[in-house]
């Protein structure tokens, strides 16, 4: 109806009350759009490049651009935002405002009230924010897999969950999780900057730190109770090979009895003889510490390399019983003397 300011080009409308907004007051322009289904696009009156297919699809939005809804009630209550793609039964049904989201799968993101730049693929992925209550899904979150990021959201942002139930209740940010049920104990808003790779990794109830920060866990069924920790392999691993030069200021903490084969140009193993080589001009500090007693048992310090200082400090016990022939040790026989015992 050009005389009343209504116009539609390259548009298909099929269904009772579909694109019902066209007949209301005001200027309406609809181009390159398909609306199919009972009450699909019921209030729609202005926009370009939209596809609304399914009962109640995009039923509440009057103006939008590049919106795609395929399925019953997809984007049903959305009133503002564009560039969204929703496929599946009730996908994004409760979303009120949001742009540039991709929801694919039945019940995917169905309880999210707001979302920006999120990708949720899989049945129930990002579905029930805060245990099936309507709430924000967050921004720049990716969940791929059945129930991935299912109860995640609120202030969460920049998370990546790959795997069924991965990051299932994530409220923190900048986390990467891959594997079945990976990181499903990261439930606190302070849980940030973690990388969990492996099925069940970061999922041990009562053990995995729920507000973990900056953890790197790689392997099957691993957990960590402290921040800023790297764990490679679970308790079944018997050998770890690290290739290349290992550099940087660090200390080695053997909290349990382990045999660690070391290889590489900087740390070399020659038939059982391990050699640690300090970089030129940097010096080196090596300590072997009894963590339980908070005592340094052996200390080698070459950090003051400018003056070529070389300090070796050993703290022997006052009485030592050797277990077998061929063993050699030092005994502190007094405060001022030391005995070599063989």
N, C-alpha and C positions, 0 to 999 in steps of 0.2 A: 504494500500500500504506500507508494511513493508520495502521494499527496499528504499523508499524515506523518511523513518522516520515517516510515517503516520500510526496511529493505532487507532482502536476503539473497545471497548469490551462492551458487554451488553448494547448496544446503539440502539435506534430506531430513525430514521430521516424520517419524512413524510412531503412533501410539497415543492412547488416550491421555490428554493433558501434557503430552510431551512438548517441551519448549513453550509452556503456557504463557510465559512472560511476553511473548511476541504480541499478544493481543491487548496488553495493558497500556496505560498512558505513558507518553514519553517517546523519545526518539530511539529506535531500535535498529541496529545494524548487525546482521549475522552473516559471516562468510566462511566458506570452506569447512562446514560443520556437519556432523551427522548426529542426530538425536533419535534413538530407537528405544522404546520401552514405556510402560505405563508410568506416568509422572516423572520420566527422565527429564532432567533439565527443566523442571516445572516452573522455575522463576527466571530462567535464562532469557536474556533479551539483547545482549551485546557481547561480541567477541569473535575471534578468528581462530581457525585451525583446531577446533575442539571435536572430540569424539565421546559421546555419552550413550552407552549401550547397556541396558539393564534396568530392571525395576528400581525406581528411586535414585538412579545414578545421577550425581550432581544435582540433586533436587532442590538445593537451597541457595545456589549461587546465581546472581543476576548477571554479573559481568566477569568474564575470565578469558584468558588467552592460552592456547596450546594445552588444554586440559584433556587428558585421556582417562576414561573410566569404562571398564569392561567388566560387568558383573553386577549382581544384585546389591544395591545400596552402596556401591563404591563412591567415595567422597560425598556421601549423602548429606551431611550437615556442613560441608565446607562453604564458607561465605566469602572468603578473600584469599587471594593467592593464585598463582598460575604455574604452568610448566610441570604439573604433576602427572605421573603415570601410575594408574592403579588397575590391577588385573586380579580378579578372584572374588569370591563371595565375601561381602562386607569389608573388603580391603579399605582401610582408611575411613571407615564409616563415621567415626566420631570426630574426625579432624575438622576443626573450625577455621583455622588459618594455617597456611603453610605453602611453600613454593619449592619447586625443583626436587620433589621427592619421587622415589620409585618404590612402590609396594606391589609385590607379586606373590600370590598365594592366598588360599582361603583363610580368613580371619587375620591376615597380615596387617599389623598396625591398626587393628580395628578399634582400640581404645585410646589411641593417641589423640590428644586435643590440639596440640600444635607440633609442628615438625618443620625443620628447614634442612634441605640438602641431605636428606637421609635416604639410604638404600636398604630395603628390607625384602629379602627374597626367601620364600619358604613358608610353609603353613605355620601360622602363629608366630612368625618372626616379628619381634617388636610389637606383639599383639596386646598384651595385658599390662600396660604400664602400671607399676605399683600394685601388683597382684590384682589385675582385672578391674582397676578403677581408672577412670578417665584422668589423664595427666599428660604433661609434656613429654615428648619422645626425645627432645634434645636437638642438637645440630651436628651435622657432618658425621653421623654415625652410620656404620655399615654392619648389617647382620645377614649372613647367608647360611641357611640351614634351618631345618624344622625347629622351631622354638628358640632360635638364636636371638639373643638380646630380648627375650620375651618379656621380662619384667624390668628391663633397663629403661633409662631415660631420666626424667626430671631435669637436672642441670648437666647431664652427661653430654660430652662432645668429643669428636675426633676419635671414636673407638672403632675397632675393626674386629668383628667376631665371625669366624669361619668354622662351621661345624654345628651339628645338632646340640642345642642347649648351651652353646658357647656364650660366655659373658651373660648368662641368662638373667642376672639381677644387677647388672652394672649401673651404678649411679655416678662413677668417677669419669675421668677423661684421659685421653691419650693412651689407651690400653690396646694391645694387640693380642688376640687369642685365637688359636687354631687347634682344633681337635674336639672329639666328642666330650661334651660337658666340661671343656677346658675353662678355667677361671670362674666356675660358677659359685665360688666363695668370695669373689671380689664384689661385696655388696655395699660397701661404705662409700660415701661421696668423696672421701679423701684418697681412695684407691686410684693412683695415677701413674702413668709412665711405665707400666709393666708390660713384659712380653712373655706370654705363656704358650709354649708350643708342645703339643702332645695330648693324647686322650687322657682325661681325668687329671691333667696337670693343673694345680691350683684349685682342686675341688675337694680336698680332704676336710670334712666338717670337724671343727674343733682343733685343727692343726694349722691349716692355711690361714695366714694373716689376712683378715677381711679388709683392712685399710692399707694394704701394702703399697709401697712406693718404690719405683725403680728396681723391680725384680726382673731377672732374666732366667726363666726356667725352661730347659729344653730336655724333653724325654717323656717317658710314659709314667703317669701317676706320681708326679713329683709335687712337693709342697714346700713352702718356706715360711718361717715364723718371724723373719726380720726384714727390714728394708735394705735397699742397696746391695742385694746379694745376687750372685750368678751361680746357678747350679746346672751342670751339664751331665745328663745321665742319671738314672735311678740307682738304687742300692745293688741291683744285679750287675751293674757294669763292672768289669774287671780290668779294663785297659782303656786309656784315653791317649790319643795321639794328636798333638798340636804341631803343625808344621809351620816353618817360617821363623822369623825373628820375633821373640816375645820381649816387648819393651815397655817402659813406663815405671814410675815409682809404685812399688807394691810390696806387700809382705805375704809370705806363705804361711797359712795357719792350718796345721794338721790336727784338727780337733778329734779325729779318730785315727786308728792305726791303718795306714794305707801305704801301698807301694806304688809310687808314681813314676813311670818311665818318662824321661825327658829327652826330647830330640829337638834339633834345629840349630842354626848357626850360633845363636846367642847362648843357648843352653844345650850342652852336648853330652851324650852318654857314650863312653867308649868302653864297651865290654864290662859294664857295671860301675865304671868310674864316671861320676857325674861332675861336670865342670860348669860353673856359672861364670860367664865372662862379662865384666862391666864395660859399658861403652866408653870410648875414648873421651876423656875430659869430664866424665860424669861421676865416676866413683861408684861405690856400691855399699849397701848396708844389708847384711844378712843376719837374721836372728832366728834362733830356735827357742821357743818359749813354752814353758809349762803353764798353760792357760788357767788350769784349776788353782795353781799356787801363785799365779801372777809373777813368775820368776823367769828371768832370761837365763837359759842354760848355756847358750853359746852365742857370741856376738862377734861378727867380723865387720869392721867399719873402714872403708876406704873413701868415704865421701869427701874428705878434705884432700882432694887429689892434687891441689895446687902445690902443697908442701910435701907431697909424697908420704903422708902419714899412713901407717899401717897398724891398726889396733886389733888385737885378737884377745877376747875376754872369754874365759871358761870358768864356770862356777861348779867345781866338783863337790861331791858329798863328803862328809867326814868319815863314813864307813861304807864300804862297798864289798859285797861278796860276789865274786865272779862265778858264773854258772858252769862254764866248761873250760878245758885247757885251750890255750891259744888266745884267750881274751886279754886285753890290755886296758888299764884305766888309770885315773889319777884319784888319789885320796887326799883330802885336806886334813893332814894329821894334827895341825894346830893352826892358830890364826896367822902364823908367819912361815909355815913350811908345808911342802907338798911332797907326797910320795908316789912314785910310779909303781903300780902294782901289776904283777903279771901272773 
